[in-house]
């Protein structure tokens, strides 16, 4: 029998890197092992590599069947992760091309064996060459051309070789390089060795940090990465690309679409991100992770632990939020938020006559439940610099960081129209914000003490 199935109980996390010189350069597997050890559940991680200059996925699959080879031994052993990197040009070739088809077949064979030994597979989506590839100008005239084709090629590998029981994940390392180029072109050039293809030490560090973020779903800002003046730019690019932009584009192990039965969002080695995209009625507890409400109506209490996150980005939340909340789009049916509320879009729909935001509130658009004529919002402090309110509403600042939201009475003018010209005050008569509705508002509101904010 070519392979033997070993025990599936992992003594410690283990990573096997399968690639070529892109992986060999600057001992990338060792860097990943050292960096990832600072994250929960990865402190005893071991790494190994199966590499050789110019090897492609078909070459590795062939070596896997060589009797007595290091490849055969590694693929017959239980490991948590096998991380595959193809030859730098092949993934972006047309899919009908023989090299592309051979690489796909090689990945399928290796992934099948990874599944047999109870491991998981991840593709390291590599970077385009700094100045494109003069050997293949029809496909790779520029870095951007090459990167786009590599992105599509690696995603197609994953889609075609995955199974429902054991998917293949994709670490978007090349897209991190692309983000850095958009942010700082000079810094981008420093990611490469002199040949414009292989990574410099800086490039390998960026690739390693990108792999850590891809495997864990966690921030890499606090890791001992050794970056100096450029650290903020590079870490920001990594986290924006891997932890934000990749969601919904690249399959990653910490992105969840199924709600746990107990409603708890946590994992022993990863920081999961649960995407909710349909109506749900249940309580959720974000113990160590992130919750994104993208579509549908979530009705229930959401508890968000410190260091975790809850974002509404298209859906609607009804119920108490114990913790911090970010509203980007969609609707918050506000009854109580015990932490901070950051609104950059969407609507905060005030659902009760008195509601509380226990932390700081940044508000941009308030609506009032149609059954209410007024409501009070009590906060620990608020920023209403860009606050607008819905049609027919007005607001005023009250004592103790409160906001009074009022539905303005409809005005019926029965007087004869005047033919005399009137002075243009510069005030938009349909403006329902604080300034526009101020005069009418003072007629129905109590006397409020107004304070200058600093």
N, C-alpha and C positions, 0 to 999 in steps of 0.2 A: 504493500500500500504506500502510495507516494507521500501522503500526509497523515499525521496522527493528530487526533483531537485531544487536546490537553484540558486540564481543569479550567473552568471559566472563572474561578475566584481569583481576582487580582490581588497580589500581595502589595503592590504599589503601582501608581500610574506609570505607564510606559508608552513611549512614542517611537515609531520607526519611520524614518524619512527615506523615501524612495525617489531618487532623482539623479541629477548630473552635477556639473560644475557650478550651476547656480546655487545648488544646495551645499556643495562642498566649500565654496568660498567663505572665508572668515568663520569657518566652523559654525554655520547657522544652527544646526541641531543642538549643539552645546549651548549656544546663546539662548535658544528657546527654553531649554531645560533649566538653565540658571534663572531666567526671568520669571518663568511660570511658577517656580517653587515658592515665590512670595505670595501666591494666591491660595485661598482656602482649598484644601483637599489635594493640593499638588506638591506638597512640601518634600515628598520622597520620589519625585519623578525621575525616571531613567530614560535616556535617549540613545538611539543607535541609528546608523544610516547605511543604506545600500545605494552607493553612488558610483559613478564613473563618467568620465568626460564624454559628452555627446550622447549619452544613453537616452533612449525614448521609452515610452511605456511598453511597447512591443518587446524591446530588448529585455526589460525587467521581467516580463511575463515568461519569456523563454528561459531566463536564468533561474526563475522560480522552480522550473522542472529539472534543472541540472542536479543529478544525484550527488549528494554530499556537499553541495555549495552552500555558502553563507546565506544566499537568497532562499534556498529551500528550507534551511533550518529556521530562518526568521519567520517565514510564512507558515511554518508548522507549529509555531509557538504562540501562545496566547498573549496578545498585546492590546492595550486600550485603543490605540490609534495607529493607523498606517496613513502617512501623509505623502501623496503622490505629486510629482512635478514632471511634466513632460519636457521634451526638447523644446527650445525657446521659440521655434518657428511653426512647428507642426499644428498646434491647436488652432491657429488662425488660417490655415489652408482651407480650401473648399472641402466640404464633407465628403464629396465623391472621390477626392484624391486618395491614392492608395496609402500614403503615409498616415493620413488622418484616420482612415478606416483601420489600419493596423494598430494605431495607438488606442483607438476605442476598443478593439477586440482584446488588446493586452490589459486594459483597465478592467474590462468585464471579467476576464479570467482571474485577475488578482483580487478584485472585490468579492468574487464568489468565494475564494479561499479565506479572505478576511472574515467573511460572514461565518464560515465553517468554524473558525477558531474563536468566534465570539467578539471580534473587534469591530471597529468602525473605520470608515474611510473618509478622508478629506483631501481635496485637490488644492494645491497651492497655486493659485492663479498668478502667473508671473507677470513681469513688467515688459512693456515694449522696449525695444532698443532706443537709446537716447535720441538718435537722429534718423530713426527708421532703419530699414534693412535694404541696402543697395543690391543684395543678391535677389531680392524679390520685390522690385519697385512697383509692380502691378498691385500688390497687396499691401505693402508696408512702406509707402513713400515717406511717411512721417511717424513720429512716436504716437500721435493720436490715432492715425490709421491702424497701426499695429496693435495698440492697446484695445481698441474697440473690437477688432477681430479676435484677439485673444480672449476678451471677456465673453464673447458669444461662443467661441469654441469650447472653452472650459465649461460653460453652462450646459452646452449641448452634450458634452461628455457625461456630466453628472445626470442629466435628464435621461439619457439613453442607457446608462449602466446601472442606475439605481433600481432598487426593488422597494415595494411597499414596506416590507419587513425591515429592510436595512438600506436607508437612503445614503447617497454620497453627498457630502457637504463641500462647500467651496469657500476658501479663504481669499478675500479680495485684496491681495497684496499689490498687484499691478494698479488697480484703481486708487490705492493710497498714493503711489508714485504720481498718478495723474492729478490728484488733488494738490499735491505739493507743487507740481509744475504750475498749476493755475494760481497758486498762492504766491510762490516765490521761485521764478524760473532759474535764478542763479543757484539757489539751494538745491533745486532739482538736479542740476548738472553734477553736483557733488555726490549724488547717490550712486554714481557709476565709476567703475575703474576706467583706465585710459582707453580701453577698447570700445567704450560706449555701450557695452552689452552686459558684462559681468558687474556685480555690485561692488562698490567700495565698502570699506568697513562701515561707513555711515549708512550705506544702502542696506547692508546686511542687518544692521541694528534696527532700521526701520522695518525690514521684512520680518525680523524676529518678533518685534513688538506687535506687528500686525497679526502674526500667527497666534500670539498669546491672546490678543483681544478676540480673535476668531474662535479660538477653542473655549474661552471662558465667558465671553460676554461682559467682561469687567473692564473698568478703567485701567489704563497702564501708566497714568500720570505719576503715581507714587512709587513705581518700581525703580530699582537701582540700575537705570539704563545707561548711565554714563554720558548722556547728552549734555551739552553745555549751553552756549548762547542760543542755539537753534531749537532747544528743547520744546518751548511753547508752541512754535509753529508746527513742528513735526508731530508732537503728541496730539495737538488739535486736529491735524489732518488725519491721523490714524483713527481717532475716536469718532470724528465726524463721518468718515468713510465706512468704517467697520460697524460701529455701534448704532449709527443713525441711517446713513444713506443705503447701506446694504440691505436693510430690513425691507422685505417685499421683493427684492431683486435676487439676492444670493441665498441659497439654503445654508443655514448655520444651525448648529446643534442646540443653541440656547434660545432659539425662536420657537415659541410654542403656539399652536392653534387650538389645542384641546385643553379645556379647563379641568384641572385636577378635581377629583371627587370631593376632596376635603376643602377645596377652595383656597388652598395655601400655595403661594407662588414662591418656591424655594427649591434648591438643588444642592447636593453636597459638593459639587466641583464647579458649578457654573452659576452665573447670575441670569436666570431666565427672563425673557421678555414674552409676556402673554399678549397676543393680539386678539381682541374680541371684535367680531364683525357680524354679529347677529343678536337678536333680542335675547336677553338673559334676565332671569329673576333669581338672584342668589346673593349671598354675602361673600366677599373675597378679602383675603388677607395677603398683602404683599409683604412677605417676611424678609426676603432678600432677593429683589428682582425689580422688574418694571411691568407695568400694566398700561397697554395702549388700547383705548376704546376708539375704534376706527369707524364702525358702523353699528346700527342697531341701538336698542334702548337697554341699558343696564340699570336694573332696579334692585336696590339693596344697599347695604352698608359696605363701604370699601375702607379697609384699614391699611395704612401705608406706614411701614416702619422707617425709622431714620436711615438714610442711605439708600432707600428704595424710591421708586417714582410711580406716579399715576398721571397719565396724559390723556386728555380727550382730544381726539383728532378726527372728528367727523361724526361720532356717535352722540348719544344723549345719556347723561347720568342723572338718576333720580334717587335721592337718599343721602344719608350722612357720609361725609368723607372724614375719616379719622387720620389726619396727616396732611401732607402737602399735595397740591394739585396744580397741574399746568393745563390750561385750556387754550388750544391752538385753533380749533374749528369745531363746529358742532354746538352742543348746548349743555349747560349745567343747570339742572333744576335745583336751585340753591335752597337748602334748609339749614345746613350747618357744615362748615369746613373747620376742623380744629387747628389746622396748620396754616401755611401760607397759600395764597391763591394768586397765581400768575396768569393773567389773561392776555394773550397776544392776538386773539381772534375769537370768532364764535360769539355766542350769546350767553350771558349769565341771566337766567330767568328766575326772578325772585318769586318763590312759591308760597311764602308765608308772610304774615304781617310783621313779624320780627324774625330776623335771621342773624346768625353769628359767623364771623370769620375770625378764628382764634389767633391767627398770625397776621402777617403783613399782606395786604391786598393790592394788587395792581389791576385796575379795571379799565376796560375800553368800551364795553357796550352792555347796558343794562336793559332788560325788559321786565315788565310786571305782569304777573298772572292775571288773566282777564277777569277773574272773580274779585280782584282786589282793586281798591282805589288808591291805596297808599301802603308803603312798607318802610320799615327801618332796617338798615344793615349796620350791625355793630362790629367793629374791627379793632385789632390792636394797633392799627395804623394803615393808611392807604395812600396810594398814588393815583390821583384822578386827572393827571395831566392831559391824557388823551381820551377822557371819558365822554362817551355819547350815550344818549338814552333813546328808547324807541319813540315812534310817532305818538304824539299826544301826551308825552310824559315830560316831567321836569324833575330836577334834583337839587338838593342843597346840602351843604355840609353842616352837620350838627355838632354838638358837644361830644367830647370823649371819642373822637375818631368815628363818628357815626355818619351815615348817609340817609337822608330822607328822600324817598322816591314817591312821586305823586302823579296821579293821572289828572291832567288839566281838564276842567269843564269845557264842554263845547260852547263856543260863543256864537250868539245869534244877533246880528246887527239889524235892528228895525228902523234906524234913523235914516233920514233922507241923505243920499250921497252928496258929498260936498264937491263944489266945482272949484274951490280954492286950491292952489298948489300947496303941497306939503313938503316939509324939509326931509331930505333923505338922511336917515340916522345911521345908515350903514349896517343895520341889524337885519338879518334874514328873518322874515316873519314866520317861516316854517321851521326854524332852528329849534329843536326841542332839548338842547343841552342846557347847562346851568346858566350860561350867559344870556342866551336867547330868550329863555322863559323866565328870567329873573323877576321882572316887574310884576307879571301876573302871579308868579309863585308867592311873592311876599304877601299878596292879598289873602292867601288861604293858609299859609304856614304860620306856626307860632314864631315868636321872636327868637332867632337863633344867634348865638354868639359866634361871629365869624373871626377866624384866626388866620394870620399869615403863616404859611408853611415854609420851613427852611430845609 
